[in-house]
Structures are given as C-alpha cells and as structure tokens.
Amino acid sequence: MNKNLYIGLMSGTSADGIDLALVDFSNDKPKLLASFHQAYPQDIHNKITALYNPDTNEIERAFSVDIELAHLFAQAVNTFLQQQQLTAKDINAIGNHGQTIRHRPQQTHAFTLQIGCCQTLACLTNIKVIGQFRQKDIALGGQGAPLVPAFHQIVFSDAKHDAVVVNIGGVANISFLPATDNKNPMIGYDTGPGNALMDDWFALNQGEHGSKKRYDENGNWGAAGQVNATLLALFLADPYFKMSAPKSTGREYFHINWLAHHLALTKIKALNLNPADVQATLGALTAISIANEIKKLSCTAKIYLCGGGTHNTNLKNQLNQQLTNYEILLTNHKGIDADSVEAMAFAWLAFAYNKKIFSNSPAVTGAGKKTTLGCAFHP
C-alpha cells in the first residue's frame, strides 16, 4: 500500500455524475495525480432528483438508490484503477461524500442524509472507505456544510493576499481566505443556487432550445434571453439571501417548485417573458447572489472559480460584470483543475480522518468545537 494515495469521490447537487480524484499527500500540499468523471445515466439522474422532495414510498426508493449508487461508485473506482494501472492495495482509503438527498440543519432535530452506501462501496472495491462526514458537525450544533473551506485554506490561501474560492455546483458556496499574515478567521457558506435552478428550467423547456443535454451548454440559451428586473427582484427577496452566516442550503430548498412558486407570483405571461428570459434571470440570480457576498467580505481578494458552473460562459460573464474591480481566475491558475477541487477535498477529509486531523471549521459551520469528521467502513 502507498500510505499517501487517497481517492476522493463527489456526487454533487446537480446529480450529473461521479467526480473522482486521485490525490498524493506525501508533501505539505496535496497533489492531484489524476481525475475521472463518470456521467449518470438519465434514469439514475431522475431517481436522485425525485428524492429531493418528499413523496410516496420514499424510504423504499431512497435505500434502493443508496445501494445502486454504491455500485456505480465502485464501478467508477475500479475502472479508474484499471486505467491507472493501480490496484486496491495502492490506495490507503476512499473519501466518499455520497449523494445528498436531504439537508435540514435549521430544524430542531437537525439532520443531513447522503446516500451511496459506504459499506457496500468498501466491499466492492476492497478499499477502506471514510464517509458520513457531515453528521458529526451537525451533532455538534453546526450546519454540516460547507465542508470544503478547510481544504480550500490548505491549497489556496496566500500570506499576503486575500482570496475567495467560489464553488459553483448545483448550489454555490464561497470560502473567504484572509491573507495568512493577517491571522483573521476563514469564512465560508452557501450563497444560494448555483447551476441547479438553471438545470431544472432547462430540462423543463427542452423543446425550446433543441438540445438533448441536461444542462445549458456554455450558457448559450440563457445568453439568448433578457434578464427581467421584476422577476430577479422577487428571486432576491427570498429570506435565504438575508440570512447571516453560518448558513447552508440544498436542492430540497432551491428546487423546481421554488421556481414555479416565484413564476406564479410574477404572472409570467403578463410580463411577456419567454423561457430564455427566465433562464437569463436565473443566471443573474446565481451571479448576483455570489457577487453580493464577495463584496461584503473583501474589496481586493483574488477570486478563484471551481465546479461545473465554470463551464457556463454566460454565467462567468455575468460574474465579471458584477465584480469589475476583482481579478477572477479558475482554480487551474493555482494548479488544481476546477472540476476536481471538491473530489480532492473529500480525499483530504479521508486523509484527515486517518491522521486524526481536525477537519471541520466551526467559524464556517457554527459547530461547537473542532473535530475530525467521518466514519470508517472496512471491506
């Protein structure tokens, strides 16, 4: 076994597939050796997204998908190892985020649920799996999210300059990393929707844009529309955007029914909106909700983008329009592929578990104390 090689697995709120990262922890800073993406078949995507909201026979469906996803995760790992000419013995552990289907940190009996059975994954790969990272933070009074800022601090912080890492997945989150010489605390939280609402609206209007994809490629469809100020103001009036950190959210909040409710309030036909205008306005919502938070935190920070939203050219253009005084770069500029950052973070969380390193950030999540996150599952 190479004691320093870990695999991180991430399946985000967009539910588009599995991101895998092979990470070497031999040196002070983690090194990405290779990455892999396995897209979900349409039926798996549909099964996952159907679980974001309560429905009939929910427990039966959820735990069936729990095992089905574990098999897909194992298939991705085993295929990747074969491609890299590695074996299970070469990997110390897998850090498995799983697939979040419910995240309720605000209620009295707070909980979070990720599926993609860690025990099944361990048995199918013959590799130790570290998973269930969010539960302990919630048990300690935290939000259980976001967890990636602690990893961002390790790889993106700078002695002299503030940095903001913006991860745009289904939900968008930011990590504010003050210059380490200043010794100010790190801050991180979910800003609101990332790609999720745009993906949902795109899927509902497939006939309008003539695409068989599950997302608006390059943001071309949204770019063809016009942002509607009335609809945008209604979106931004949602209470989530006024909440103070620590805060986190998910697809069970920003989902298609949320969008439908707001469209009904605006009487969309009276506004003479076409579907591309709604898509453009959803892009503006994501960009403005991110930009508003960055402006509160720093006037000078360098901004590093990662996640699936980095492929949306229209969204990046909207961010640039909102943040004209900031330098905006992809995390690739710091040597880390923008599509691999989250998977790398969960490899690091597995590494931290094995090394008994504190891996949550109470300043970010609101947890009562620092702790080592995760549980181990052995083959």
Summary of the structure (lengths in Angstrom):
residues: 379
radius of gyration: 20.0
end to end distance: 15.1
largest distance: 64.8
contacts: 1368
relative contact order: 0.18
helix: 44%
strand: 20%
